[in-house]
Structure formats: C-alpha cells, structure tokens
C-alpha cells in the first residue's frame, strides 16, 4: 500500500459495515438507502465511523485530528484503535468496552468482541507495523482474547474467549484458552 492511499474507499468500507451489521441482525439487504446511512449514528456503528474517519485523516497526514476522533471513540465507546491501523470493510464490533486494537492490518468481515487486545508485545509508541499482528479476512476474535506480536492470523480463523495468541495461525484455525476442571458435578451434590 502506498503511503496516503487506502485499499478501499471510505464509502465502500462504511457501506459494507452497514450491510454486514444488517445481515447479522437478520435483515439482509444489498443496498443502503438514506435510513441505512443514518444507522451509522447507532451505538453499534458509530465506533466504525469514528475509527474509519481517524484512519483516513492519518493517511492525509492530519494526525492531531485523527487522534481527536480516536479519543472520542475511546471516551464514548471504550474502544481504543490506533488511527494508523487499516481495517477492511465489514467490521463488526458487537460490544466495544475495553477493546484495544493496534494491529498492523485487519482484513475484511472481521468480528471483534469486547475486552480484546490486538497489538505489539512490547511498548511501541511509534506504531511500527512490523511489531504488530496482521489479521486475515473473516476472523472472529472472542471476548477477552489477546493477539500479540508480529504474527499472522490466517483467514477464517476463530480465536476463543480469553485465548492468548502469540504465534501465527494458519487459515481456518481455532485457538482456545485452556480450560481445567476445578471440581466435578458429582462433588457438588
């Protein structure tokens, strides 16, 4: 990607976000009318709008304004997203509280739940994309999961709640947090 140029238009990304949100809520459609565009003001889609506007502003070298939009998303919705993070169309954020996204890049049609952290393994105030994860298309990251370091998550992968992923995953992988039986149901009786 050349500096200052995105892989997709802002309109395309937001339109795809709206259509995916509708489809996931049982209202599939292939067009977005006036009311559809107004849905960007809902608490489920307004974070997407702020994130995408911040990214565009950072591409246009308007970093201070991009940071203000990022801060607005953080204050209103509890989601912190690096304005330099490219996120593909079709992003779905069912709940945003406590989510931190500092990936190098996130693909199309990804779902990221609350309390997720995606970013560098070590402190990186300069946003070096070589230190950050790259998330493929159609990836779901469950609540509380951590995806850290210079790794790649293959397309179609699923990361379960509270999983800690620090190694690359091939496409269509499933990463889960280990679970251990504390006591059996027989002991409870």
C-alpha positions, 0 to 999 in steps of 0.5 A, spaced: 500 500 500 502 506 498 503 511 503 496 516 503 492 511 499 487 506 502 485 499 499 478 501 499 474 507 499 471 510 505 464 509 502 465 502 500 468 500 507 462 504 511 457 501 506 459 494 507 459 495 515 452 497 514 450 491 510 454 486 514 451 489 521 444 488 517 445 481 515 447 479 522 441 482 525 437 478 520 435 483 515 439 482 509 439 487 504 444 489 498 443 496 498 443 502 503 438 507 502 438 514 506 435 510 513 441 505 512 446 511 512 443 514 518 444 507 522 451 509 522 449 514 528 447 507 532 451 505 538 453 499 534 456 503 528 458 509 530 465 506 533 466 504 525 465 511 523 469 514 528 475 509 527 474 509 519 474 517 519 481 517 524 484 512 519 483 516 513 485 523 516 492 519 518 493 517 511 492 525 509 497 526 514 492 530 519 494 526 525 492 531 531 485 530 528 485 523 527 487 522 534 481 527 536 476 522 533 480 516 536 479 519 543 472 520 542 471 513 540 475 511 546 471 516 551 464 514 548 465 507 546 471 504 550 474 502 544 481 504 543 484 503 535 490 506 533 488 511 527 494 508 523 491 501 523 487 499 516 481 495 517 477 492 511 470 493 510 465 489 514 467 490 521 463 488 526 464 490 533 458 487 537 460 490 544 466 495 544 468 496 552 475 495 553 477 493 546 484 495 544 486 494 537 493 496 534 494 491 529 498 492 523 492 490 518 485 487 519 482 484 513 475 484 511 468 481 515 472 481 521 468 480 528 471 483 534 468 482 541 469 486 547 475 486 552 480 484 546 487 486 545 490 486 538 497 489 538 505 489 539 508 485 545 512 490 547 511 498 548 511 501 541 509 508 541 511 509 534 506 504 531 511 500 527 507 495 523 512 490 523 511 489 531 504 488 530 499 482 528 496 482 521 489 479 521 486 475 515 479 476 512 473 473 516 476 472 523 472 472 529 476 474 535 472 472 542 471 476 548 477 477 552 482 474 547 489 477 546 493 477 539 500 479 540 506 480 536 508 480 529 504 474 527 499 472 522 492 470 523 490 466 517 483 467 514 477 464 517 480 463 523 476 463 530 480 465 536 476 463 543 474 467 549 480 469 553 485 465 548 492 468 548 495 468 541 502 469 540 504 465 534 501 465 527 495 461 525 494 458 519 487 459 515 481 456 518 484 455 525 481 455 532 485 457 538 482 456 545 484 458 552 485 452 556 480 450 560 481 445 567 476 442 571 476 445 578 471 440 581 466 435 578 458 435 578 458 429 582 462 433 588 457 438 588 451 434 590 
